[in-house]
């Protein structure tokens, strides 16, 4: 029964990825014919964000909602196999769900600000506008919304998908960690502090501010030396790698915390 459920999930993920690749291929072919692609790495790297984040969200929510039965896995495999039965029991608690939603929204807002999705300009330099910008498939369409002279929202598909995935799991982990504190569990034995910090703080969040500093202070010199594009590609590659690493750390942290004996007290 469990093997059947896992096979069905693998098929669903495959179909989702193939559907994403189909539309992305159409977008790439359009951009090739309209000469919108100038560099392949900035075009393809954001697609990696989308193709990883969306299946990640689907797997988490599907397993959290639909019961597939408990799996007997080895000690090492437990790091990559969350016990969704326990997580489902925890998520059934009304207080926990509310805390999860609040923390996920906070996480989403912080990530969106650091990645330039939420723009706050205290100098009032933004002009109110509502438009869609056509560019290469990884960066567009871009929805720019500035209802006031000092605030704007820039919705890029790859940042939005990553923000949803990271905030969804990050909020859940923080809510579960607070549940551990409330139930007076031994945090050190439940979830290692460094792993919890890295999984929640999200290393990839810092790449956008770092790229801003590089563009401000190093890019002019790099442009003179003819290596400006290489610097940008390096930051983009690093941020993509960190996104994959962060999602993996979140999944491992989820696997560890799903085996902490706090669910009976949390659900009661």
Legacy VTK file of the C-alpha trace (Angstrom):
# vtk DataFile Version 3.0
C-alpha trace
ASCII
DATASET POLYDATA
POINTS 268 float
0.000 0.000 0.000
2.821 2.359 0.906
4.761 1.483 -2.265
1.670 2.301 -4.316
1.350 5.702 -2.624
5.007 6.502 -3.180
4.778 5.480 -6.838
1.737 7.708 -7.331
3.563 10.636 -5.726
6.595 10.106 -7.989
4.332 10.099 -11.029
2.613 13.304 -9.917
5.931 15.076 -9.335
7.185 13.935 -12.736
4.066 15.321 -14.418
4.433 18.646 -12.590
8.078 18.997 -13.631
7.298 18.045 -17.235
4.485 20.600 -17.320
6.821 23.293 -15.988
9.509 22.366 -18.504
6.977 22.500 -21.332
5.913 26.077 -20.590
9.502 27.124 -19.896
10.605 25.688 -23.232
7.885 27.680 -24.966
9.108 30.792 -23.167
12.724 30.118 -24.119
11.820 29.626 -27.766
9.858 32.898 -27.718
12.790 34.735 -26.165
15.173 33.269 -28.745
13.029 34.530 -31.605
12.728 37.996 -30.039
16.420 38.222 -29.067
15.639 38.638 -25.348
18.277 36.096 -24.269
21.723 37.628 -23.946
23.266 35.230 -21.450
22.122 31.661 -20.804
23.037 31.418 -17.103
20.847 34.351 -15.921
18.054 32.871 -18.043
18.260 29.244 -16.913
19.257 29.596 -13.244
15.916 31.143 -12.173
14.148 28.213 -13.849
15.997 25.922 -11.437
14.453 27.920 -8.583
10.958 27.356 -10.005
11.456 23.674 -10.866
12.732 22.905 -7.361
10.454 25.119 -5.275
7.090 24.140 -6.771
7.563 20.316 -6.467
8.962 20.911 -2.962
5.772 22.742 -1.944
3.608 20.050 -3.547
5.369 17.150 -1.810
5.161 18.824 1.595
1.493 19.809 1.388
0.389 16.545 -0.233
2.059 14.404 2.433
0.762 16.673 5.178
-2.827 16.366 3.944
-2.981 12.819 2.566
-1.994 9.836 4.720
0.252 7.320 2.961
0.986 5.165 5.970
4.155 4.961 8.020
7.329 3.910 6.251
9.970 1.662 7.770
13.250 3.331 6.857
16.826 2.929 8.005
18.599 5.183 10.459
20.315 7.260 7.754
17.204 7.454 5.575
15.305 8.985 8.494
17.186 12.229 7.878
15.395 12.539 4.545
12.039 10.932 5.425
9.860 13.083 7.707
7.223 11.265 9.716
4.228 13.086 8.229
1.857 11.177 10.478
3.318 12.996 13.493
3.504 16.297 11.614
-0.129 15.909 10.613
-1.113 15.426 14.249
0.801 18.568 15.152
-0.778 20.576 12.321
-4.266 19.595 13.516
-3.810 21.792 16.560
-5.599 25.123 16.003
-3.078 27.209 17.956
-0.197 25.612 16.070
-1.828 26.330 12.686
-2.362 29.984 13.571
1.235 30.287 14.757
2.427 28.577 11.576
0.498 31.034 9.378
1.775 34.100 11.266
5.406 32.959 11.236
5.213 31.991 7.553
3.903 35.447 6.661
6.707 37.089 8.639
9.260 34.826 6.962
7.778 35.573 3.525
7.895 39.336 4.138
11.504 39.230 5.371
12.639 37.057 2.473
10.751 39.205 -0.030
12.400 42.344 1.306
15.915 40.867 1.235
15.405 39.547 -2.298
14.044 42.846 -3.619
10.505 41.567 -4.073
9.223 44.106 -1.555
10.830 47.500 -2.179
10.773 50.284 0.392
12.288 53.575 -0.718
12.252 56.124 2.097
13.382 58.789 -0.362
10.187 58.405 -2.373
11.985 57.529 -5.596
9.418 55.013 -6.839
6.744 56.127 -9.255
3.281 54.578 -8.767
2.720 52.144 -11.602
1.023 48.859 -12.393
2.515 47.056 -15.365
3.892 43.795 -16.723
7.453 43.802 -17.998
8.349 41.265 -20.672
11.842 39.839 -20.380
13.564 36.447 -20.429
11.464 33.620 -19.042
13.285 33.382 -15.717
12.619 36.979 -14.821
9.212 37.646 -16.288
6.510 38.485 -16.511
7.317 41.002 -13.812
4.474 42.658 -11.966
5.496 46.020 -10.544
3.040 47.613 -8.167
3.763 50.871 -6.366
0.646 52.284 -4.722
2.689 54.913 -2.884
5.845 56.856 -3.635
7.889 54.919 -1.107
6.626 51.325 -1.441
6.589 48.803 -4.275
6.098 45.105 -4.983
8.046 43.343 -7.741
6.706 39.836 -8.375
9.193 37.683 -10.249
8.080 34.042 -10.632
11.352 32.478 -9.470
11.637 34.610 -6.323
7.939 34.177 -5.541
8.116 30.365 -5.816
11.244 30.226 -3.641
9.673 32.574 -1.077
6.579 30.367 -0.817
8.618 27.175 -0.387
11.051 28.597 2.161
8.430 30.450 4.199
6.063 27.475 4.258
8.655 25.110 5.759
10.492 27.809 7.718
7.272 28.909 9.428
6.391 25.292 10.229
9.832 24.662 11.737
9.690 27.802 13.868
6.189 26.936 15.097
7.303 23.384 15.924
10.394 24.722 17.690
8.196 27.011 19.815
6.024 23.970 20.607
9.146 22.220 21.877
9.905 25.158 24.145
6.321 25.320 25.386
6.295 21.606 26.204
9.706 21.911 27.931
11.335 19.339 25.682
15.109 19.095 25.532
15.777 21.192 22.445
19.380 20.057 22.048
18.391 16.424 21.713
15.411 17.214 19.507
16.890 19.525 16.895
20.527 20.690 16.798
20.755 24.458 17.237
23.062 25.136 14.253
20.832 23.103 11.921
17.713 24.890 13.149
19.385 28.263 12.685
20.583 27.540 9.156
17.269 25.998 8.127
15.238 28.955 9.390
17.561 31.891 8.694
17.978 30.787 5.064
21.504 31.404 3.705
20.155 32.213 0.248
18.298 35.233 1.695
21.573 37.105 1.999
22.724 36.694 -1.600
20.613 39.554 -2.936
21.998 42.152 -0.486
25.476 40.755 -1.127
24.951 41.163 -4.862
23.850 44.760 -4.237
27.094 45.490 -2.404
29.109 43.855 -5.170
27.304 45.833 -7.851
27.851 49.049 -5.896
31.509 48.665 -4.987
33.089 45.922 -7.128
31.069 45.917 -10.348
32.494 49.223 -11.668
36.037 47.882 -11.347
34.963 44.488 -12.701
33.323 46.193 -15.691
36.554 48.037 -16.462
38.415 44.729 -16.295
35.779 43.101 -18.510
34.611 40.573 -15.904
31.372 42.229 -14.755
29.189 39.477 -16.241
31.305 36.817 -14.537
30.679 38.450 -11.146
26.932 38.517 -11.705
26.907 34.886 -12.861
28.947 33.892 -9.806
26.418 35.451 -7.431
23.520 33.876 -9.326
25.181 30.450 -9.213
25.916 30.860 -5.505
22.352 31.911 -4.683
20.949 28.958 -6.660
23.253 26.540 -4.836
22.320 28.053 -1.476
18.614 27.760 -2.286
18.984 24.018 -2.943
21.105 23.640 0.212
18.567 25.575 2.317
15.635 23.465 1.115
17.644 20.316 1.851
18.494 21.553 5.359
14.855 22.413 5.976
13.806 18.930 4.884
16.383 17.312 7.208
15.299 19.558 10.081
11.694 18.609 9.347
12.658 14.926 9.422
14.400 15.289 12.785
11.689 17.326 14.456
8.973 14.974 13.172
10.319 12.271 15.497
10.307 14.358 18.665
7.773 13.043 21.240
5.813 16.270 21.621
2.718 15.465 19.616
0.575 13.908 22.307
0.886 17.008 24.495
0.526 19.392 21.549
-2.637 17.777 20.235
-4.252 17.197 23.609
LINES 1 269
268 0 1 2 3 4 5 6 7 8 9 10 11 12 13 14 15 16 17 18 19 20 21 22 23 24 25 26 27 28 29 30 31 32 33 34 35 36 37 38 39 40 41 42 43 44 45 46 47 48 49 50 51 52 53 54 55 56 57 58 59 60 61 62 63 64 65 66 67 68 69 70 71 72 73 74 75 76 77 78 79 80 81 82 83 84 85 86 87 88 89 90 91 92 93 94 95 96 97 98 99 100 101 102 103 104 105 106 107 108 109 110 111 112 113 114 115 116 117 118 119 120 121 122 123 124 125 126 127 128 129 130 131 132 133 134 135 136 137 138 139 140 141 142 143 144 145 146 147 148 149 150 151 152 153 154 155 156 157 158 159 160 161 162 163 164 165 166 167 168 169 170 171 172 173 174 175 176 177 178 179 180 181 182 183 184 185 186 187 188 189 190 191 192 193 194 195 196 197 198 199 200 201 202 203 204 205 206 207 208 209 210 211 212 213 214 215 216 217 218 219 220 221 222 223 224 225 226 227 228 229 230 231 232 233 234 235 236 237 238 239 240 241 242 243 244 245 246 247 248 249 250 251 252 253 254 255 256 257 258 259 260 261 262 263 264 265 266 267
